[in-house]
Amino acid sequence: MMYNPLAFPLVPHRAAAAALLAALALAGCATGPNADPRDPFEPMNRHISVFNEGVDAVVLKPVATAYREGVPPLIRTGVANFFGNLSDLWSAVNSALQLKLQNAAENFMRVNVNTLFGLGGLIDVASELNIERHREDFGQTLGRWGVPAGPYIVLPFLGPSTLRDTLALPLDRKGDPLSYLNADPAREVLYGLRIVDQRSNLLRASSVLDQAALDKYSFTRDAHLQRRRAQVFENKPAPSGSPDSGQLPASDGQQPTSPTDGQVPREDDPAVPAGAAPSAGQGAVPQAPAAPSR
């Protein structure tokens, strides 16, 4: 399954960073002659992926399944709309930082319209008015201004990431409106609800991935890197030879292939509006590869 780095905001970023640095130090030489240059820490990453999948199987997936089966679609739609509305504000900031002024204006307009006329964001009025959502995070902003992705990293609890996106996590956390709630119990409840909502939106996609992927780790890695490349560069080519180039290394004399082949579709639930899934830069929980935003 694929995770979004913002999916588990309950995990302190300092603790996650300390664990990551320790693991990188131990795995610094754990590479072989056939190692993927984008994934120099593959042995460590595979162990962390197994751990994350165990957490998902024991905790997240059962809770998300119960949520999906027990909560009426109308309520689940409202929950997804509410959290999507919160994320639009940070997307507007990052769009402005990338000088995508029209996207920034549309994201900001979405927040105002849905907050004022959509019962605090429970109803997605902006989409009905054809005001497009443009999901952005600080990792994408860094990529926009030339910061390379760096090596692929799997974070404990948080899932697939890159060095660039990992360094962007603290600012993405600061850009999360929930982090400014003073009431600790309410904040933690909302964090938990967002995690469950995001995971429930990907139940079908993760099921397809379990059945279709011969090597789930490689498929998840390739799809994640391709998706992030598409989000950062949109329809523009990435610099040749960079980790953002989107090409997979050739092996056994074969030509490089694109990880988009055989992508797992995102959850196709009519109860969940388009764009309700969390941002990938940082974030949910699992996210299946999606087409790049406009």
C-alpha positions in Angstrom: 0.0 0.0 0.0 1.1 3.6 -0.5 1.1 6.1 2.3 1.0 9.9 2.3 3.6 11.6 4.5 0.9 13.8 6.2 -1.2 10.8 7.0 0.1 10.4 10.5 0.5 13.9 12.1 0.3 12.3 15.5 3.9 11.0 15.1 6.3 13.7 16.3 8.5 14.8 13.4 11.6 15.1 15.7 11.2 11.5 16.7 10.6 10.4 13.1 13.7 12.4 11.9 15.9 10.9 14.6 14.8 7.4 13.7 15.4 8.2 10.0 18.9 9.5 10.6 19.8 6.5 12.7 18.5 4.1 10.1 20.4 5.9 7.3 23.6 5.7 9.3 23.2 1.9 9.7 22.1 1.4 6.1 24.6 3.7 4.5 26.6 0.9 3.0 23.7 -1.5 2.4 23.8 -1.2 -1.4 24.8 -3.6 -4.1 26.0 -3.4 -7.7 22.4 -3.7 -9.0 20.9 -1.1 -6.7 18.5 1.4 -8.1 20.4 4.7 -8.0 17.2 6.5 -6.8 16.9 4.1 -3.9 20.3 3.6 -2.3 18.8 2.6 1.0 16.5 -0.1 -0.4 17.3 -2.8 2.2 16.4 -0.4 5.0 13.4 0.9 3.1 12.0 -2.6 2.5 12.2 -3.4 6.3 10.3 -0.2 7.1 7.7 -1.0 4.4 7.1 -4.3 6.0 6.6 -2.6 9.4 4.2 0.0 7.9 2.2 -2.7 6.2 1.9 -4.5 9.5 0.6 -1.4 11.2 -1.9 -0.9 8.4 -3.1 -4.5 8.5 -3.6 -4.5 12.3 -4.9 -1.0 12.9 -5.6 1.2 9.9 -7.3 -1.1 7.4 -9.7 -2.7 9.9 -10.7 0.7 11.3 -11.1 2.2 7.8 -13.2 -0.7 6.7 -15.5 -0.4 9.7 -15.8 3.4 9.0 -16.7 2.8 5.4 -19.2 0.1 6.1 -20.8 1.8 9.1 -20.9 5.5 8.3 -23.4 6.7 5.7 -21.9 8.0 2.4 -23.4 11.5 2.9 -21.5 11.9 6.2 -18.3 10.5 4.7 -18.6 12.9 1.9 -18.9 15.8 4.3 -15.9 14.6 6.3 -13.8 14.4 3.1 -15.0 17.9 2.0 -14.1 19.4 5.4 -10.5 18.2 5.4 -10.1 19.0 1.7 -11.2 22.5 2.5 -8.6 22.8 5.2 -5.8 21.6 2.8 -6.8 24.2 0.1 -5.4 27.0 2.2 -1.9 25.6 2.4 -2.2 24.7 -1.3 -2.9 28.4 -2.0 0.2 29.5 -0.1 2.4 27.0 -2.0 0.9 27.9 -5.4 1.8 31.6 -4.6 5.3 30.6 -3.6 5.6 28.8 -7.0 4.3 32.0 -8.8 1.3 30.0 -10.0 -0.9 33.0 -9.3 -4.1 31.8 -10.9 -3.9 28.5 -9.0 -3.3 30.4 -5.8 -6.3 32.6 -6.4 -8.5 29.6 -7.2 -7.5 27.7 -4.1 -8.0 30.8 -2.0 -11.4 31.3 -3.6 -12.3 27.7 -2.9 -11.6 28.2 0.8 -13.7 31.3 1.1 -16.7 29.9 -0.9 -16.8 26.5 0.8 -16.3 28.0 4.3 -18.9 30.7 3.9 -21.5 28.9 1.7 -20.6 25.2 2.4 -21.2 25.0 6.1 -17.6 25.4 7.0 -16.4 23.2 4.2 -18.8 20.2 4.7 -20.3 21.0 1.2 -18.0 21.4 -1.7 -19.8 24.4 -3.3 -16.7 25.5 -5.1 -16.5 22.4 -7.3 -20.1 22.9 -8.3 -19.1 26.4 -9.4 -16.2 24.9 -11.4 -13.5 26.4 -9.2 -10.7 24.0 -9.6 -8.6 22.6 -6.8 -4.8 22.6 -7.2 -3.1 20.5 -4.6 0.4 21.8 -3.6 2.8 21.2 -0.7 6.2 22.6 0.3 8.0 19.6 -1.2 6.6 20.6 -4.6 7.5 24.2 -4.0 11.1 23.2 -3.3 11.1 21.0 -6.5 9.6 23.9 -8.5 12.7 26.0 -7.6 15.2 23.3 -8.5 15.8 21.4 -5.3 16.4 17.7 -6.4 14.2 15.0 -4.9 17.2 13.2 -3.5 17.1 9.5 -2.5 13.9 7.6 -2.1 13.1 7.1 1.6 10.4 5.1 3.4 9.5 6.7 6.7 8.2 4.8 9.7 4.4 5.2 9.8 4.5 7.9 7.1 5.5 5.8 4.2 7.0 6.7 0.8 8.9 10.0 0.6 12.1 11.5 -0.7 14.8 13.4 1.1 13.4 16.7 -0.2 9.9 15.9 0.9 11.1 14.7 4.3 12.9 18.0 4.9 9.7 19.8 3.8 7.5 18.0 6.4 8.0 20.5 9.3 6.8 23.4 7.2 3.9 21.3 5.8 2.9 20.6 9.4 3.0 24.3 10.2 0.7 24.9 7.2 -1.9 22.4 8.6 -4.7 24.5 10.2 -5.4 21.6 12.6 -2.0 22.2 14.2 -3.2 25.5 15.5 -6.1 24.1 17.5 -5.6 24.8 21.2 -7.9 22.0 22.4 -5.6 19.0 22.4 -8.4 16.3 22.6 -10.3 17.9 19.7 -7.1 18.2 17.6 -6.2 14.6 18.2 -9.7 13.4 17.4 -9.7 15.4 14.1 -6.2 14.0 13.2 -7.5 10.5 13.8 -10.6 11.1 11.8 -8.6 12.5 8.9 -6.4 9.4 8.8 -9.3 7.0 8.8 -11.1 9.0 6.1 -8.1 9.1 3.9 -7.4 5.4 4.4 -11.0 4.4 3.7 -10.8 6.3 0.3 -8.1 3.9 -0.8 -9.4 0.5 0.3 -10.2 -0.6 -3.2 -7.0 0.7 -4.7 -4.9 -1.1 -2.1 -6.8 -4.3 -2.7 -6.0 -4.1 -6.4 -2.3 -3.4 -5.6 -2.2 -6.5 -3.3 -3.5 -8.7 -6.1 -1.7 -7.2 -9.1 1.8 -6.2 -8.0 4.4 -9.0 -8.1 6.8 -6.8 -6.1 4.7 -4.4 -4.1 7.7 -2.5 -2.8 9.1 -1.8 -6.3 5.7 -0.9 -7.7 5.0 1.5 -4.8 8.4 3.1 -5.1 8.2 3.6 -8.9 4.6 4.9 -8.8 5.4 7.3 -6.0 8.4 8.8 -7.7 6.6 9.1 -11.0 3.6 10.7 -9.3 5.8 13.2 -7.4 7.7 14.0 -10.6 4.4 14.7 -12.4 3.2 16.9 -9.5 6.4 19.0 -9.4 7.0 19.4 -13.2 3.4 19.0 -14.4 3.8 18.5 -18.2 7.4 19.7 -18.4 10.3 17.3 -18.6 12.5 16.9 -15.6 16.2 17.5 -15.8 17.9 14.7 -17.6 19.6 12.2 -15.3 18.0 13.6 -12.1 16.1 11.5 -9.6 13.1 13.4 -10.8 13.4 12.3 -14.4 10.7 9.7 -14.0 12.7 6.9 -15.8 13.3 3.6 -14.3 16.9 2.2 -14.6 17.4 -0.4 -17.3 18.2 -4.0 -16.2 19.3 -7.1 -18.1 19.6 -5.0 -21.3 16.0 -3.9 -21.3 15.0 -0.3 -22.0 13.8 1.8 -19.1 10.1 1.7 -18.6 7.7 4.1 -17.1 6.1 3.2 -13.7 2.8 4.5 -15.0 2.3 1.1 -16.7 -0.2 -0.8 -14.6 -0.9 2.0 -12.2 -3.4 1.2 -9.5 -6.5 3.3 -9.8 -7.5 5.6 -7.0 -10.6 4.7 -5.0 -13.6 5.2 -7.3 -16.2 5.9 -4.6 -19.1 8.1 -5.6 -19.4 9.2 -2.0 -16.0 10.8 -2.1 -15.8 13.9 -4.3 -13.0 14.4 -6.7 -9.8 15.7 -5.1 -10.9 14.7 -1.6 -7.8 12.6 -1.1 -4.9 14.1 0.8 -1.9 15.8 -0.6 0.9 13.5 -1.5 3.7 15.5 -0.5 2.8 14.9 2.7 0.4 13.0 2.6 -2.8 10.1 4.5 -2.4 7.9 4.3 -2.0 5.7 1.3 -2.4 7.2 -2.0 -2.5 5.4 -5.3 -0.8 7.0 -8.3 -3.0 9.7 -9.9 -2.7 11.8 -13.0 -0.9 15.1 -12.5 -2.9 18.2 -11.6 -3.3 20.9 -14.2 
